[in-house]
Structure formats: structure tokens, C-alpha cells
């Protein structure tokens, strides 16, 4: 018997969609993924420490609440509290998504710990093909697989992720470890300028490190960076290594023209070289925009190019990419799917 709706992905978009679909008695089935480098359970928030910009979680004894709300057999998933902040100033990323997941489960959502590797759209209902479980049929599908930040690929960069290295200034820039400290933004496009401009609110100085001698950003964005007194350009340079002990203290730069190296003292490195939407498993069966994100075909709706398949979160968002916007579109996708199912008499 075909499922009413299958949700692929387990970040804030996927679990928010599950909450709304479950409350509509659709008994959603969520493929939450495995420990895969691109699409891990809980999405990109699994890599995030404090989340200060998601409404409803001010300062307080967050961990006690999380442990009381989330099933005890999933407490192993919770990250250790930061030393000296056992009560947290703000909720951590994994904690936040575990709470939304628990809410979805409370309403009857079922979970499959597996990766979807293909969707057969040639038949109705759709056939969902996963890595190790039997094929699942579904009348409606919500794709909420997110997008992953592009990093430089340095082993030392991996060491300092969430310890001075980030790919989201809006998410992390206001954290205490970055305030009134020298920071670096890696990249030369519009996103890099936006990140650098945002970080000037918090850092003592922001270095923009770019491998060329001019920015790729639009003219107006270039002007914004070049005239900001708190942004200093570092031209013709690439990051060779991230430096430090427990927290990032600097980066070693290599001149792209001469090969000479030098060290730059910074307490934060923000990589702004783009994102890659997690759509490879779709094998180009759904229409995308020029950046590879799923294209929504109806204004203010979550419909994709295939009727009955909806998209939510960062997999269809190359602009906002925030936990709260992902959760919002998860709600929208569930409502769209529910109403479409009613129209089909399902």
C-alpha cells in the first residue's frame, strides 16, 4: 500500500514538514539519511553549536529541557555542553533538530534510517528507492535534503570546524569567540562580501582573502567591501593551513603568484565559496535553477516541476539558508502536499 507522503531529509525543513503532515493524519514516513558526508541525520544543524537566532529559545537551562523532551534512547545524539556553559546561552543545533524530530514522532511520524538513492517518477504512485530497505511507494514526496557549504578541503580546516571555522556568518558571527577579534572571510563573490559586511558588526577587523587581484562580486557589492573601513583586502592569496590548538588562532596564506607564505592572526575564518544542493540522488529528474537548486514552479508554493513532488528548505533556497526559513517552507510543503492529495481524492 502506497504511503500518503514520504519526506526525504531530516533537517528543520524535513522535520517541520513531518510535524504538519502528521497532524493532518497523513502518517508521514521520513527517510532521515545515514552518517553520509553530504546528508547526515539532523542536516547541517548537526554541525552547528549555539543557535541564537531561532525564536523561542532564550538563555536558560536548555539542556535540562532538551533531555526531558527528547526520548532517552536518543540522548547519545546530543552534543556535550560547551565547557563553562553547561546550561548554554542558546540552544545547540543538534538539540534544536532533536526537539523538532521528537515533536514529529509524538504525532505519529515514522522514521527510516536510510538514504534515498533514486525516485522513479515514471509511475504513480512514485517509487522511492533507498540504499538498503525495500522500495517504498508514495503518492506525494517532499524533498528536504538541504545544501552543504563548500569548504576548502584542508585537514586543518576540518579540525577547527565549530572551533573558529564556519561557513555561515549570520549563524555564528555573533558568538562570543568572534566578538572584537580579527576575522577572515574566504571568497570574492557577492556572498563573501555579504558575510564580510555582516561580520564588521562583531569583529575588530575583517580580512577578505581572495585568490585573485579583484573581486568577482557585482560592482555595487565590490564598492561596499572596498569602502568599508573595517574590511581589509588580502589579494592573490589562498589559505594553506589553519593554525591553532583548541581554537583557531590564525591562518597561513600562500601567495597565488609568488608562492610565498605568511601567517595572518585571526580568531575566525568564514568560508564563503558557495553551497552545493543535495540533489544528486534525483539524477536531474526535477528542474533546477542555474545554481542547481530545485526550482519552485508556482509563486509562493513549494511545487517542483513534477506534480506531486514538493521541495522545502535549503535544497530550493539559494538566498536565505536559515533554520527558521527552512522550517517555514517545511510547513508550506506539508500543507501543499496535503491539499494536493485531497484534490487527487487520496
Order of alpha helices (4+ residues) and beta strands (2+ residues): beta-alpha-beta-beta-alpha-beta-alpha-beta-beta-beta-beta-beta-alpha-beta-alpha-beta-alpha-beta-alpha-beta-beta-beta-beta-beta-beta-beta-alpha
